[in-house]
Amino acid sequence: MTDVQITDRESFDCVDSLWADAFTRKPLDTIYTMLRVSGLADAQWDPFEETRETFSDYNWHLKAQSDELSPKSSWRIGLLMYCHAVEMSAVHNTLANLIRISQGQRYNVTPLNHLSPTSKKKKKKLFEFIPPSATVKWRELLKMSGEAELDDLVRIIGAIYNDTVRNAFSHSDYIITDTHFRWTEGGLAGEMPLGQVSNLITNSFNFFSVFTALNDRWLNMIGKSPRYHKLPQYEVLELITDDSSKLNGFRVHFSNGNSAQFIRTDAGVDCTNLCFGTDGSINFMVGELESLEDRWVVNGKTVDFGDQSVIDKL
């Protein structure tokens, strides 16, 4: 579908509706998705943030002007950015979880790991794991989108991912002429007009830039919502924000005085009293079950929500 053109507005409407629908269906699981909840991590262990910086560097090179640069320079940088973008696991996992939530399912820490070649092995080595390829993950996302009747997302995925181009460039199996992008291996040799390559790159840039911007937009919107939320099992969800009121974590308070939290900052990820099932589910280490009471408690203090389900201050 390299002739299909995807606009910023189409990408915005598609992704924004995914977030909005997810919050309507399962707010807590959507917050997990937004924060990309996973395990404990030290500083500088977030590939998604690294990618943001990487794209800034690539954009500088795209704008660079020099007699020493070949006429093909901008094509090579553009294709490098394209391959980097379509390989982003954070995007794959977020889209997978948004689709899951749209179908009434829960957040999964590793929603696409079942596609790994390792999972098909009868005998596995300890700690052995081979991640699924980008092609396998995009194919699964396309299938999931179709089953969920998300026609806009189906159209967008078809217009931003081309495995032939990704594979040829990533394997250094390409030639750029004045008119075509060519490849020689992986079957019969072939070529694609540069106009179609340009459209493919533009589509992907439109989508991934909108995707990143909307992730920030929703983090900011939820960060400005009431801080404390009453949960059904006498638990209180506390939203954690940074200095700019942008959501960067949450804390769940239990009626026995214990709590669990996930907070993502530049210093790393604080993941306390959370554990993850082999099926990718999130579980809380509540503490003494005998001490749980029928009251909402935050830091040892009983919270009176009154007739409200959310409050901003205690």
C-alpha positions in Angstrom: 0.0 0.0 0.0 2.9 2.4 -0.7 0.6 4.6 -2.8 -1.7 5.3 0.1 -1.1 8.7 1.8 -1.7 9.1 5.5 -2.2 12.6 6.8 -1.4 13.9 10.3 -5.2 14.3 10.9 -5.9 10.7 10.0 -3.2 9.5 12.4 -4.3 11.9 15.1 -8.0 10.8 14.9 -7.1 7.1 14.8 -4.7 7.1 17.8 -6.6 9.6 19.9 -9.8 7.6 19.5 -7.9 4.5 20.6 -6.8 6.3 23.8 -10.3 7.8 24.4 -12.0 4.4 23.9 -9.5 2.7 26.2 -10.1 5.1 29.0 -13.8 4.7 28.7 -13.6 0.9 28.9 -10.7 0.3 31.4 -9.1 3.4 32.9 -6.6 1.6 35.1 -5.4 -0.7 32.4 -5.1 2.4 30.1 -2.9 4.1 32.6 -0.7 1.0 32.8 -0.4 1.2 29.0 0.4 4.9 29.0 3.1 4.4 31.6 4.4 1.3 29.9 4.4 -0.6 33.2 7.0 -3.2 33.5 9.8 -4.1 36.0 12.2 -2.1 38.0 14.9 -0.2 36.0 17.8 2.1 36.8 18.4 5.4 35.1 19.1 5.4 31.3 17.3 2.1 30.6 14.3 3.4 28.6 14.7 2.7 24.8 11.6 4.9 24.0 13.3 8.0 25.4 16.5 7.1 23.6 14.6 7.0 20.4 13.2 10.5 21.0 16.8 11.8 21.2 17.9 9.7 18.2 15.2 11.2 16.0 16.4 14.7 17.0 19.9 13.7 15.9 18.6 12.2 12.6 16.6 15.4 11.9 19.7 17.5 12.3 21.5 15.3 9.7 18.5 15.6 7.3 18.8 19.3 7.4 22.5 19.4 7.0 24.0 21.0 3.9 27.5 20.2 2.7 29.3 19.7 -0.5 30.7 16.6 1.0 27.3 14.9 1.2 26.1 12.8 -1.7 22.7 13.5 -3.3 21.6 10.3 -1.8 22.3 11.4 1.8 18.8 12.5 2.7 17.4 9.2 1.3 19.7 7.1 3.5 19.0 9.1 6.6 15.3 8.9 5.9 15.4 5.2 5.5 17.5 4.8 8.6 14.9 6.7 10.5 12.1 4.7 8.9 13.7 1.4 10.0 14.4 2.7 13.5 10.7 3.8 13.8 9.1 0.6 12.7 11.3 -1.5 15.0 10.2 0.4 18.2 8.9 -2.2 20.7 7.3 0.5 22.8 5.0 1.4 19.9 4.2 -2.3 19.1 3.3 -3.0 22.8 1.3 0.1 23.3 -0.8 -0.5 20.2 -1.3 -4.1 21.1 -2.5 -3.2 24.6 -4.8 -0.4 23.2 -6.4 -3.0 20.8 -6.7 -5.5 23.6 -8.5 -3.0 25.9 -10.8 -2.1 23.0 -11.9 -5.8 23.1 -12.4 -5.8 26.8 -9.1 -7.4 27.7 -6.6 -6.4 30.4 -3.2 -4.8 30.1 -0.3 -7.2 29.4 3.3 -6.4 30.1 4.4 -8.4 27.1 1.4 -8.5 24.8 3.4 -9.8 21.8 5.9 -12.1 23.4 3.8 -15.2 22.6 4.9 -14.6 19.0 8.5 -15.4 19.9 10.1 -18.4 18.1 11.3 -19.5 21.6 7.7 -20.0 22.7 7.3 -22.7 20.0 10.3 -24.7 21.2 9.5 -27.9 23.1 12.8 -27.7 25.0 14.0 -24.3 26.1 17.3 -23.2 27.7 17.1 -21.4 31.0 16.4 -17.6 30.4 16.4 -18.2 26.6 14.3 -15.7 24.7 14.3 -14.7 21.1 12.1 -11.6 20.5 9.6 -11.8 17.6 10.6 -9.9 14.5 9.1 -6.5 13.5 7.4 -8.3 10.6 5.7 -10.8 12.8 4.6 -8.1 15.3 3.2 -5.8 12.6 1.4 -8.7 11.0 -0.1 -9.6 14.4 -1.1 -5.9 15.0 -2.8 -5.9 11.6 -4.7 -9.1 12.4 -5.7 -7.8 15.8 -6.9 -4.5 14.3 -9.0 -6.3 11.7 -10.6 -8.6 14.3 -11.4 -5.5 16.4 -12.9 -3.8 13.3 -10.5 -0.9 13.7 -10.5 -0.1 10.0 -8.6 3.2 10.3 -5.8 1.4 12.1 -5.7 -1.4 9.5 -5.3 1.2 6.7 -2.6 3.1 8.6 -0.5 -0.1 9.4 -0.8 -1.1 5.8 0.5 2.3 4.7 3.4 2.6 7.1 5.0 -0.8 7.2 6.7 -2.4 4.2 8.9 -5.3 5.1 10.7 -5.5 1.8 12.0 -1.9 2.2 12.9 -2.5 5.9 14.6 -5.8 5.2 16.6 -4.5 2.2 17.9 -1.4 4.0 18.6 -3.2 7.3 20.5 -5.9 5.6 22.4 -3.4 3.4 20.8 -5.1 0.4 19.8 -1.9 -1.5 20.8 0.5 -4.2 19.4 4.0 -4.6 19.4 5.3 -8.2 18.1 8.6 -9.4 14.6 7.1 -9.7 14.3 3.9 -7.8 15.1 2.0 -4.6 16.4 -1.5 -5.6 17.1 -4.7 -3.8 18.9 -7.9 -5.0 18.5 -10.6 -2.3 15.7 -12.4 -0.5 14.2 -13.8 -3.6 13.8 -12.1 -7.0 15.5 -8.7 -7.4 13.1 -5.8 -7.4 12.7 -2.1 -7.3 10.3 0.6 -6.1 10.0 4.2 -7.4 11.5 6.7 -5.1 8.2 8.5 -5.0 6.6 5.5 -3.3 9.5 5.2 -0.9 9.1 8.9 -0.1 5.4 8.3 0.6 6.2 5.3 2.8 8.7 7.4 4.9 6.3 10.3 5.1 3.4 8.1 6.2 5.6 6.6 9.0 6.9 10.0 10.2 3.4 11.3 10.3 2.1 8.4 12.3 5.1 8.0 14.8 5.3 11.8 15.5 1.6 11.9 16.1 1.8 8.7 18.3 4.5 10.2 20.4 2.8 13.6 20.7 -0.5 12.0 21.7 1.2 9.8 24.3 2.5 13.1 25.9 -0.9 14.8 25.5 -2.7 12.1 27.4 0.0 11.9 30.1 -0.5 15.6 30.6 -4.3 15.4 30.6 -4.5 12.6 33.1 -1.9 14.2 35.2 -4.2 17.2 35.7 -7.2 15.0 36.7 -8.1 14.4 40.4 -5.4 12.7 42.3 -7.2 10.1 44.3 -9.6 7.5 42.8 -11.8 5.1 44.7 -11.4 1.5 43.5 -14.0 -1.2 44.1 -12.1 -3.5 46.6 -11.5 -0.7 49.1 -8.3 0.3 47.3 -7.3 3.9 46.5 -5.5 4.8 43.2 -3.2 7.8 43.6 -1.9 9.4 40.4 1.7 10.5 40.6 2.9 13.5 38.5 6.2 15.3 37.9 6.9 19.0 38.5 5.0 19.9 35.3 1.9 17.9 36.4 2.6 15.2 33.8 1.6 11.7 34.8 4.6 9.6 35.6 3.3 7.0 37.9 0.7 5.6 40.3 0.4 4.3 43.8 -2.3 1.9 45.0 -3.2 2.1 48.7 -4.7 -0.9 50.5 -6.9 -0.8 53.5 -4.3 -2.6 55.7 -1.9 0.3 55.3 0.3 -1.2 52.6 0.8 0.2 49.1 2.2 -0.6 45.7 3.7 1.8 43.2 5.1 2.3 39.8 6.9 5.6 39.1 9.0 6.4 36.0 11.5 9.3 36.3 14.8 10.3 34.8 16.4 8.5 37.7 14.8 5.2 36.7 11.7 3.2 37.5 10.5 2.6 41.0 8.4 -0.6 40.9 7.4 -1.6 44.5 5.1 -4.4 45.5 4.2 -5.2 41.9 4.8 -8.6 40.5 4.1 -9.9 37.0 2.6 -13.2 36.0 4.0 -15.4 33.3 1.0 -14.5 31.3 2.0 -10.8 31.4 -0.6 -9.8 34.1 0.1 -7.3 36.9 -0.4 -8.4 40.5 0.0 -6.5 43.7 1.7 -7.7 46.9 -1.0 -6.6 49.3 0.5 -7.8 52.6 -1.5 -9.3 55.4 -4.9 -10.2 54.0 -6.4 -10.6 57.5 -5.7 -6.9 58.1 -7.8 -5.7 55.1 -10.9 -3.7 56.1 -14.0 -2.3 54.4 -12.6 1.3 54.3 -10.5 3.4 51.9 -7.1 4.3 53.4 -4.2 6.4 52.3 -1.0 6.4 54.3 -2.9 5.1 57.4 -5.6 7.7 57.1 -9.2 6.9 56.3 -10.4 8.7 53.2 -14.0 10.0 53.0 -14.9 10.2 49.3 -18.5 11.1 50.2 -20.7 10.8 47.1 -17.7 11.2 44.8 -15.5 8.5 43.2 -12.5 10.9 42.9 -11.1 13.7 45.0 -8.1 16.0 44.4 -6.9 16.5 47.9 -7.1 14.6 51.2 
